[in-house]
Amino acid sequence: MVQPSTPASRLRQFLNEDAARLGFDSVGIALAREDSQAVSGLDEFIAEDRFGTMQWMPETRDRRRSVTALWPEARSVIMLGMNYGPDADPLENLAHKDVASISVYARHRDYHDIIKGRLKELAGRLLARSREVFPGQSHEVKVFVDTAPLMEKPLAQAAGLGWQGKHTNLVSRDFGSWLFLGSIVTTLDLKPDAPVRDSCGTCRACQDICPTNAFPEPYKLDARRCISYLTIETRKPVPQEMRTLMGNRIYGCDDCLAVCPWNKFASNAGEARLIARDDLKSPKLMTLLALNDRQFREMFSGSPVKRVGRAKFVSNCLIAAGNSGQAVFLPVVQRLLLDEAELVRAMAVWAMSQLSPALALESRSTALVNEESPLVRSEWNALVEKTG
């Protein structure tokens, strides 16, 4: 028997169809209310200092606890997902030490820009349609993509898009671990979807593959040990004990995502601007090490990589060079001992010490002539101590 059409069902049908038209692959609705389990996890994460240098986490904790703490008038949250599945195994690069590994999400345009524009269009059209199906009512919307103090992954789970896996990222039955999230928060009272049941089972592939042991327990992440945090979020030098574990990962890390068994159901990204650029699939490490500031900004224009800046990026590349064991990198590393950026000079010392301690010691007196940075000097001191 066909169910009679109601204003709410017509609005939901419009939402589903318009979201698909705009390129969203998944849509669900959650109530704008506090999730006690998510709040407990957030409080524990902060209490144990697992946020590292991301000071905005404790600073925004109170607003992050619930949608209504951020916006008291909110009633519903529309969660949307956009598939960014890669067309090749992102782990393949890890075996080739002359190339760099850039996280799949950062191999083309910045997803924030792509998704936010479409969220705004969808939100505007949804409000216009709501005035048609609910005449006399006035409602508001706000759109967010990853930058507001909003716990998007728990909300996505509540909205039925997937579940938070043991790697703490969202897992979808249809798209595996490759799903960008965006949200439309609204004063509309919309019927929520049923949450998805956790289907990780006894699998611990994401934990076992992590090169830095960033998961102290299933469903818990220690950002201080996560390569994505170390290569992107913190501006401090990567701790000595973490560097050799990074391999050639220079911007983010996909290990825990790529190994998830649910990826067998995933498809390639449909949005052209999320499909990896050819020059970022397996970029030559030598090319990246040689970038000056202008070249870096040109190469990564419109890319999320650009936000870390050339100094942080090249310092990550120097760690990869140091881990390569390939003497071919010595000339460019030696030149970077005199780079204008303090962080680059510091990591050049470390890379040189990994590739050729003897050559590093020979270069030490020249490099230290005008060196005033305590950071760089500490790297030289570590080299001397290491070599005896």
C-alpha positions as CSV (number, residue, x, y, z in Angstrom):
1,M,0.0,0.0,0.0
2,V,1.4,3.4,-1.0
3,Q,1.8,5.7,2.0
4,P,0.1,9.1,1.6
5,S,2.4,12.0,0.9
6,T,2.9,14.5,3.7
7,P,4.6,17.9,3.8
8,A,7.5,16.3,5.7
9,S,7.9,13.4,3.3
10,R,7.8,15.8,0.3
11,L,10.5,17.9,1.9
12,R,12.7,14.9,2.6
13,Q,12.3,13.6,-1.0
14,F,13.4,17.0,-2.3
15,L,16.4,17.0,0.1
16,N,17.5,13.5,-1.1
17,E,17.0,14.4,-4.8
18,D,18.7,17.8,-4.6
19,A,21.6,16.5,-2.6
20,A,22.2,13.8,-5.3
21,R,22.0,16.4,-8.0
22,L,24.7,18.4,-6.3
23,G,27.0,15.4,-6.1
24,F,26.4,14.2,-2.6
25,D,26.5,10.4,-2.3
26,S,24.9,10.1,1.1
27,V,22.4,12.0,3.2
28,G,20.9,11.5,6.6
29,I,19.3,13.4,9.5
30,A,20.1,13.5,13.2
31,L,18.5,15.3,16.1
32,A,20.4,18.4,17.4
33,R,20.9,17.0,20.8
34,E,23.8,16.0,23.0
35,D,25.4,12.5,22.5
36,S,26.5,11.4,25.9
37,Q,28.9,8.8,24.6
38,A,30.6,11.2,22.2
39,V,30.9,13.9,24.9
40,S,32.5,11.3,27.2
41,G,35.0,10.4,24.5
42,L,35.7,14.1,23.9
43,D,36.3,14.8,27.6
44,E,38.6,11.8,27.9
45,F,40.6,12.9,24.8
46,I,41.2,16.3,26.3
47,A,41.8,15.1,29.9
48,E,44.6,12.8,28.6
49,D,46.2,15.5,26.5
50,R,45.9,13.4,23.4
51,F,45.1,16.6,21.4
52,G,48.8,17.6,21.3
53,T,49.3,21.2,20.2
54,M,45.7,21.5,18.9
55,Q,44.8,24.0,21.6
56,W,41.5,24.8,19.9
57,M,40.2,21.4,21.1
58,P,40.0,22.3,24.8
59,E,39.2,25.9,24.0
60,T,36.1,24.9,22.1
61,R,35.1,21.9,24.3
62,D,31.9,23.5,25.7
63,R,30.6,24.5,22.3
64,R,31.6,21.2,20.8
65,R,29.6,19.1,23.3
66,S,26.3,19.5,21.4
67,V,24.9,21.2,18.4
68,T,22.6,23.3,20.6
69,A,25.6,24.5,22.6
70,L,26.8,26.0,19.3
71,W,23.3,27.2,18.2
72,P,20.5,26.9,20.8
73,E,17.7,27.2,18.3
74,A,18.9,24.2,16.2
75,R,16.6,21.3,16.0
76,S,18.0,19.0,13.2
77,V,21.3,18.3,11.6
78,I,21.4,17.2,7.9
79,M,24.6,15.2,7.4
80,L,25.9,14.8,3.9
81,G,28.7,12.6,2.5
82,M,30.7,12.9,-0.7
83,N,32.8,9.9,-1.8
84,Y,36.5,10.5,-2.6
85,G,37.5,6.9,-3.1
86,P,40.9,6.6,-4.9
87,D,41.5,4.7,-8.1
88,A,44.6,2.9,-6.9
89,D,45.9,1.6,-3.6
90,P,47.3,4.5,-1.7
91,L,49.7,2.2,0.2
92,E,51.7,1.4,-3.0
93,N,53.8,4.5,-2.7
94,L,55.2,3.5,0.6
95,A,57.5,0.9,-1.0
96,H,59.1,3.5,-3.3
97,K,61.5,5.7,-1.3
98,D,62.2,8.1,-4.1
99,V,58.6,9.3,-4.2
100,A,56.4,11.0,-1.6
101,S,53.1,9.8,-0.2
102,I,50.4,12.5,0.0
103,S,47.1,11.6,1.6
104,V,44.4,10.8,-0.9
105,Y,42.1,13.6,0.2
106,A,44.9,16.2,-0.6
107,R,45.8,15.1,-4.1
108,H,43.6,17.7,-5.9
109,R,41.3,20.6,-4.8
110,D,40.5,21.5,-1.2
111,Y,37.3,19.6,-0.4
112,H,36.2,22.4,2.0
113,D,35.8,24.7,-0.9
114,I,34.0,22.2,-3.1
115,I,31.6,21.0,-0.4
116,K,30.8,24.3,1.3
117,G,29.6,25.9,-1.9
118,R,27.2,23.0,-2.6
119,L,26.0,23.0,1.0
120,K,25.1,26.6,0.7
121,E,23.1,26.0,-2.5
122,L,21.4,23.0,-1.0
123,A,20.5,24.8,2.2
124,G,19.1,27.8,0.4
125,R,16.9,25.6,-1.9
126,L,15.8,23.6,1.2
127,L,14.6,26.7,2.9
128,A,12.7,27.9,-0.1
129,R,11.0,24.5,-0.5
130,S,10.2,24.4,3.3
131,R,8.3,27.7,2.9
132,E,6.2,26.0,0.2
133,V,5.4,22.8,2.2
134,F,5.1,24.6,5.6
135,P,3.5,28.0,4.7
136,G,3.6,30.6,7.3
137,Q,6.7,29.1,9.0
138,S,10.1,30.7,9.1
139,H,13.3,28.7,9.5
140,E,17.1,29.2,9.4
141,V,20.1,27.1,8.4
142,K,23.8,27.2,8.9
143,V,26.4,25.1,7.0
144,F,29.6,23.6,8.3
145,V,32.5,21.7,6.7
146,D,35.0,20.4,9.3
147,T,36.0,23.9,10.6
148,A,33.4,24.6,13.3
149,P,33.3,23.0,16.8
150,L,30.9,20.3,15.7
151,M,31.3,16.6,16.3
152,E,30.6,15.6,12.7
153,K,31.5,11.9,12.9
154,P,29.2,11.1,15.8
155,L,26.5,13.1,14.1
156,A,27.0,11.2,10.8
157,Q,26.7,7.9,12.7
158,A,23.5,9.2,14.4
159,A,22.2,10.2,10.9
160,G,22.8,6.7,9.5
161,L,25.7,7.5,7.1
162,G,28.0,5.0,8.8
163,W,29.7,4.2,12.1
164,Q,32.9,5.4,13.7
165,G,35.4,2.6,13.3
166,K,38.2,1.5,15.5
167,H,40.4,4.1,13.7
168,T,37.9,6.8,14.9
169,N,37.0,7.7,11.3
170,L,33.6,7.1,9.7
171,V,33.1,3.8,7.9
172,S,30.3,3.5,5.3
173,R,28.9,0.2,4.0
174,D,28.8,1.7,0.6
175,F,32.0,3.9,0.5
176,G,34.3,2.3,3.1
177,S,36.5,4.9,4.7
178,W,36.4,7.4,1.8
179,L,33.7,9.9,2.7
180,F,34.0,13.6,3.2
181,L,31.4,15.0,5.6
182,G,29.4,18.3,5.6
183,S,26.5,19.4,7.6
184,I,23.4,21.7,7.4
185,V,22.2,22.7,10.9
186,T,18.6,24.0,10.9
187,T,15.7,25.1,13.0
188,L,13.5,22.7,11.0
189,D,12.1,19.8,12.9
190,L,13.0,16.9,10.6
191,K,12.4,13.2,11.1
192,P,15.7,11.6,12.1
193,D,17.2,8.5,10.5
194,A,18.2,5.4,12.4
195,P,21.8,5.2,13.4
196,V,24.0,2.5,11.7
197,R,25.2,-0.4,13.8
198,D,28.9,-0.7,14.4
199,S,30.2,-3.5,12.1
200,C,33.9,-3.6,12.8
201,G,33.5,-6.8,14.7
202,T,36.8,-8.4,15.8
203,C,38.8,-6.8,13.0
204,R,41.8,-4.7,14.1
205,A,43.5,-4.1,10.8
206,C,43.5,-0.3,11.2
207,Q,45.2,-0.6,14.6
208,D,47.8,-3.2,13.5
209,I,48.9,-1.3,10.4
210,C,49.5,2.0,12.1
211,P,53.3,2.7,11.9
212,T,53.3,4.9,15.0
213,N,50.9,3.0,17.3
214,A,48.6,6.0,17.4
215,F,45.6,3.9,18.8
216,P,46.1,3.1,22.5
217,E,42.8,1.3,22.4
218,P,40.1,0.6,19.7
219,Y,38.1,3.7,19.0
220,K,40.7,5.9,20.7
221,L,43.3,8.1,18.9
222,D,46.4,9.7,20.3
223,A,46.9,12.6,17.9
224,R,50.4,13.1,19.2
225,R,51.5,9.9,17.6
226,C,49.4,10.2,14.4
227,I,51.3,11.0,11.2
228,S,48.5,13.2,9.9
229,Y,48.9,15.4,13.0
230,L,52.7,15.3,12.9
231,T,52.8,16.3,9.2
232,I,49.9,18.8,9.1
233,E,48.6,20.0,12.4
234,T,51.6,20.8,14.6
235,R,54.2,23.4,13.7
236,K,56.6,22.0,16.2
237,P,59.5,19.8,15.0
238,V,58.4,16.1,14.7
239,P,59.8,14.3,17.8
240,Q,63.0,12.3,17.1
241,E,61.4,9.0,18.0
242,M,58.6,9.5,15.4
243,R,60.7,10.5,12.4
244,T,61.9,7.1,11.3
245,L,58.4,5.7,11.6
246,M,57.0,8.2,9.1
247,G,58.7,6.6,6.0
248,N,57.9,8.8,3.0
249,R,54.5,10.1,4.3
250,I,54.9,13.8,3.9
251,Y,51.3,15.0,4.2
252,G,48.8,13.0,6.1
253,C,48.6,9.2,6.3
254,D,46.0,6.8,4.8
255,D,47.2,3.5,6.3
256,C,44.3,3.0,8.7
257,L,41.8,4.1,6.1
258,A,43.2,2.1,3.2
259,V,43.4,-1.2,5.0
260,C,39.7,-1.2,6.1
261,P,37.9,-4.3,4.7
262,W,34.8,-2.3,4.0
263,N,36.7,-0.5,1.2
264,K,35.9,-3.5,-1.0
265,F,32.5,-1.9,-1.5
266,A,33.9,1.5,-2.2
267,S,33.8,3.2,-5.7
268,N,36.1,5.8,-7.2
269,A,35.3,9.5,-6.6
270,G,32.7,10.9,-8.9
271,E,33.6,14.6,-8.5
272,A,36.3,15.5,-11.0
273,R,38.0,17.9,-8.6
274,L,38.4,15.2,-6.0
275,I,40.1,12.8,-8.4
276,A,43.9,12.8,-7.9
277,R,46.1,15.0,-10.1
278,D,48.6,12.9,-12.0
279,D,51.5,14.9,-10.5
280,L,50.4,14.3,-6.9
281,K,49.8,10.5,-7.2
282,S,53.5,9.6,-6.8
283,P,55.4,12.9,-6.8
284,K,59.2,12.7,-6.9
285,L,60.7,13.6,-3.6
286,M,63.6,15.3,-5.3
287,T,61.2,17.7,-7.1
288,L,59.4,18.6,-3.8
289,L,62.7,19.2,-1.9
290,A,63.7,21.7,-4.5
291,L,60.6,23.9,-4.3
292,N,61.1,27.5,-3.2
293,D,58.2,29.5,-1.7
294,R,56.8,30.7,-5.0
295,Q,57.0,27.3,-6.6
296,F,55.4,25.7,-3.6
297,R,52.4,28.1,-3.7
298,E,52.0,27.6,-7.4
299,M,52.1,23.9,-7.3
300,F,49.6,23.6,-4.5
301,S,47.3,26.5,-5.4
302,G,43.8,25.4,-4.4
303,S,45.1,22.4,-2.6
304,P,44.8,21.7,1.2
305,V,48.5,21.1,1.2
306,K,49.1,24.9,0.7
307,R,47.9,25.7,4.2
308,V,50.9,24.1,6.0
309,G,53.3,26.4,4.2
310,R,56.5,25.7,2.4
311,A,58.8,25.4,5.5
312,K,56.6,22.7,7.2
313,F,56.1,20.9,3.9
314,V,59.8,20.8,2.9
315,S,60.7,19.7,6.5
316,N,58.4,16.8,6.1
317,C,60.1,16.0,2.7
318,L,63.5,16.1,4.5
319,I,62.3,13.5,7.0
320,A,61.3,11.3,4.0
321,A,64.7,11.8,2.4
322,G,66.4,10.8,5.6
323,N,64.3,7.7,5.7
324,S,65.0,6.8,2.1
325,G,68.6,5.5,2.7
326,Q,69.4,6.9,-0.8
327,A,72.6,8.9,-1.1
328,V,71.2,10.6,-4.3
329,F,69.4,13.1,-1.9
330,L,72.6,14.2,-0.2
331,P,73.4,17.3,-2.5
332,V,69.9,18.8,-2.1
333,V,69.8,18.1,1.6
334,Q,73.2,19.7,2.0
335,R,72.0,22.8,0.3
336,L,69.0,23.0,2.6
337,L,71.3,23.2,5.6
338,L,71.5,26.9,4.7
339,D,67.8,27.4,3.9
340,E,66.2,30.6,5.2
341,A,63.6,28.6,7.1
342,E,64.6,27.5,10.6
343,L,62.5,24.3,10.5
344,V,64.0,23.3,7.1
345,R,67.5,23.8,8.4
346,A,66.8,21.7,11.4
347,M,65.3,18.8,9.5
348,A,68.1,19.0,6.9
349,V,70.6,18.3,9.7
350,W,68.6,15.2,10.7
351,A,68.2,14.0,7.2
352,M,72.0,14.5,6.6
353,S,72.7,12.6,9.8
354,Q,70.6,9.7,8.6
355,L,72.1,9.5,5.1
356,S,75.7,10.3,5.9
357,P,76.8,11.1,9.5
358,A,80.4,11.7,8.3
359,L,79.4,14.2,5.6
360,A,77.0,15.9,8.1
361,L,79.9,16.4,10.5
362,E,82.1,17.8,7.7
363,S,79.3,20.3,6.9
364,R,78.7,21.3,10.5
365,S,81.2,24.1,10.9
366,T,80.1,25.8,7.6
367,A,76.4,25.5,8.5
368,L,76.9,26.9,12.0
369,V,78.8,30.0,11.0
370,N,75.7,32.3,11.2
371,E,73.3,29.9,13.0
372,E,71.4,31.5,15.9
373,S,68.5,29.1,16.1
374,P,68.5,27.0,19.3
375,L,66.3,24.5,17.4
376,V,68.9,24.0,14.7
377,R,71.8,23.9,17.1
378,S,70.0,21.2,19.1
379,E,69.8,19.0,16.0
380,W,73.6,19.5,15.4
381,N,74.2,18.6,19.1
382,A,72.1,15.5,18.7
383,L,74.2,14.5,15.7
384,V,77.4,14.9,17.6
385,E,76.1,12.9,20.6
386,K,74.9,10.2,18.2
387,T,78.2,9.9,16.4
388,G,80.2,10.0,19.6
